[in-house]
Amino acid sequence: MDLAIRQATEADLPEITALFRNTVTTVNTKHYNAKQIEIWASGANETSKWLERIAEHYFIVAENDTEIVGFAYLKNGYYLDGLFVHKDYLRQGVASALLRTIESQVMIEDFPEIRSDVSITALPFFENKYYEIVKKQKKILKAWCFRITL
């Protein structure tokens, strides 16, 4: 795979929201019920929020050739607010490449840690990267998630 990481642009919005919706509705179904998936995936329709994230946050995409196969974004310089990988590119190094880039950005910005609230589905990935669970929490719409730090 010829993976490239770059800053997201507004033109990426259709691919980003499609990837988000498809990942939530396929990858997360073994840990969340149908109603939770429906509500979570509906976030793809919030175009103005996605455009705001792209414009105001450190928002990167991973491309294989010209196809966006993953994305991640930081809020407030240290809070990993999202990391999603296309269902057909799981376990191929996309999430690791995105996370390494995010970690580098956090170090450049001189923050002492990265924080995130991650889904049950993503927890093993972060544990394998030596992130620490700070708190198990229950969100009303997305069920259990975990607050983590590195």
N, C-alpha and C positions, 0 to 999 in steps of 0.2 A: 504494500500500500504506500502511495506517495502522499503522506500527510503534511499539510501546511497549516500553521496557526496564524491567524491575522485578526485585526480589529473588525468587529461587526459594523455594518453600515445599514442605513434604513432600507436599502435595496434588498437586504437579506431577510427582511421581515417575513415574507411568505414561507420561505424555507425553515426559518427558525420556529415559527408557530406551528407549522405542519409537523416538524420533528418533535416538538414538545408534545403535541396532541397524540401523535402516534406512539411515542415512547410511553407516555402515561397509560394509554389504553391497551398496550400490549405487554410491556415489561412489568408494570406494577400490579397487574391483576392477581398475582398469586398472594399478595400481601394486603390488598385492599378490596373492599366490597364494591359492587356495581355502582351504588349511589356515590360513594367516595370518589371513584374513578370518574364518574360523570361530572361531578362538581369540580374536581381538580383539572380535568381536561378542558373544561369550559373556559379556563383561564387563557387559553389560546386565542379566544375571541376578543380579548381586551387589548386591542391594537394600540391604543394610546399609552397604556402601561408598558407594552413592549418597546414602543418607540422611545419612551422616556428612559427606559433601562439602557437602550443602545446609546442614547445621546449623553446620559448623565453618569453612567457607571463604566468601569473597566469591563467591557463586554467583548469576548473573543469567540471566534468560530474555528472549528477544525474542518478542513476541506480535504477530500480525496479527489484529485483532479479538480473538477469544478463543483462537486456536490458537497454540501454542508453535511457532515456526518456527526457533528457534536458541537456543543457550545457551553460556555461557562461565563459567569459574571460576578464581579465583586461589588459590594455596596459598602460605602464608608471606608474604603481602602483595605479592609481586613475581613469583612463578612462575606463568605461565599454564599451568595443568594441562590445560585442555580448552577447545576452541572448535569447536562443531559447528553446522551449518546443515542444515535439512531439504532433501532432494534437490530438491524442487519450488520452492525459494526461493533457489537458488544464483544468484550474480551479480545480485542485486537490492538490495544494500546492507546485508543483514542482518549478515554477518560484520564489515563495516566499522563498523557502529553498535555492535555488541558490543565490538569492539576499542577503539573510542574511549572507551567507558564504562570498560573495564578499564584503559586507559592513564590516564584521569582518576583512578581509584581509586588506582593506584600512585603518582601524583603527590601525591594527598592524604595518603597514608601516608608520603610523603617518601623513597621508595626511588629510587636513582639509575638503575635500569634494570629492564627486564622480561626475564625469561629463560623459555625454553620449549624443549621437544623437540617438533618438528613432523614430521608425516608427509611423505613425498615429494609426496603429493597437495596438501598445504597450502603447500608451500614457495613456489611462485610468488606466492601471495597475500601472504605475509609479506615476500618480497623487494620486491614492489611498494609495500609500506608502509615501506620503508627499514630493515628489520631486517637484521642482519648475521649471517652464519653463523659461529659460533665453532668448531664441530667437526662433522664428519660422523661419525655413529656407527651401529653395527649393534646393534639389539636382537634378542634371540633370537626372540621371537614376532612382532614387528612389522616386521622387516627394517630397511631403512635409514630413519633419521630424522635430523633436523638440529637441533643446539643453536643457538639464535638469541638475539640481544640487540638491544635498541634503545638 
